[in-house]
Amino acid sequence: MSTPIQIAVQLQPQHSADYGNIRDAVRRSEDIGIDIAFNWDHFYPLYGDPDGAHFECWTMLAAWAEQTSRIQFGALVTCNSYRNPDLLADMARTVDHISGGRLIFGIGSGWFEKDYTEYGYEFGTAGKRLDALGEALPRIKSRFDALNPAPTREIPILIGGGGEKKTLKYVAEHAHIWHSFVDVETYRHKSQVLADHCATVGRDPGEIVRSSELSREGNIDDAVKLADALVAEGVTLFTVAVNGPDYDLDLARGLCEWRDRRNG
């Protein structure tokens, strides 16, 4: 396999009023050999108590940059709507420098209406949010090029989603990693759509790392069965979401053992 399998966790920054629980989960993630730790870019919990404890994304990523030494990290994903694209690029460059070059820049168009209405952003329509993402991505890349000091390297851009007309077009044009949330059959179809977009822009689709989320429900055998099927389709990055306050990493630990067997 040309691209080794990697295991990520999404440490959802919700339902833990004690930030120490998240700090400990990041430490444990690095200790057990997880490759990437993600959070998410929301202002309120997505499930459970809708007004439960929650922390902000990018200030947390800066803390992770200082706390860790090996693991890669980032947002899965940051919302394009919440920050000026040039500012967002500067934030990402700074956090990447703090970490010594370990940030993955995950970005999407945004979808959680409560975030928008409670914090005073215009929600608009899904189409307009996607258009705004398409306009922002070249600005972000241009700002990366203009910053002094420059980023430590070409910061990998991860785009999440499977919209066939716009999102996968943006993946073909800009992304190093494509993250999806789909079953094997749907993934196969979306992958072909992405390949078609890549042909249009003259890009080899094999340059794009394929990423998928595995359900936190079920056991390690179910997760490995799905992961094996997705590996056969070209997926090499697998994410398990875990929730506060306990941040149970048992499934991620088991997947790390599977990864090591697969990678040889």
Stockholm file with secondary structure:
# STOCKHOLM 1.0

chainA/1-264         MSTPIQIAVQLQPQHSADYGNIRDAVRRSEDIGIDIAFNWDHFYPLYGDPDGAHFECWTMLAAWAEQTSRIQFGALVTCNSYRNPDLLADMARTVDHISGGRLIFGIGSGWFEKDYTEYGYEFGTAGKRLDALGEALPRIKSRFDALNPAPTREIPILIGGGGEKKTLKYVAEHAHIWHSFVDVETYRHKSQVLADHCATVGRDPGEIVRSSELSREGNIDDAVKLADALVAEGVTLFTVAVNGPDYDLDLARGLCEWRDRRNG
#=GR chainA/1-264 SS CCSCCEEEEEEECBSCSCHHHHHHHHHHHHHTTCSEEEECCCSSCSSSSTTSCBCCHHHHHHHHHHHCSSCEEEETTEEGGGSCHHHHHHHHHHHHHHHTSCEEEEEECCCCHHHHHHHTCCCCCHHHHHHHHHHHHHHHHHHHHHCSSCCSSCCCEEEECCCTTTHHHHHHHHCSEEEECCCHHHHHHHHHHHHHHHHHHTCCGGGSEEEEEECSSSCHHHHHHHHHHHHTTTEEEEEEEEETTTCCCHHHHHHHHHHHHHHC
#=GC SS_cons         CCSCCEEEEEEECBSCSCHHHHHHHHHHHHHTTCSEEEECCCSSCSSSSTTSCBCCHHHHHHHHHHHCSSCEEEETTEEGGGSCHHHHHHHHHHHHHHHTSCEEEEEECCCCHHHHHHHTCCCCCHHHHHHHHHHHHHHHHHHHHHCSSCCSSCCCEEEECCCTTTHHHHHHHHCSEEEECCCHHHHHHHHHHHHHHHHHHTCCGGGSEEEEEECSSSCHHHHHHHHHHHHTTTEEEEEEEEETTTCCCHHHHHHHHHHHHHHC
//
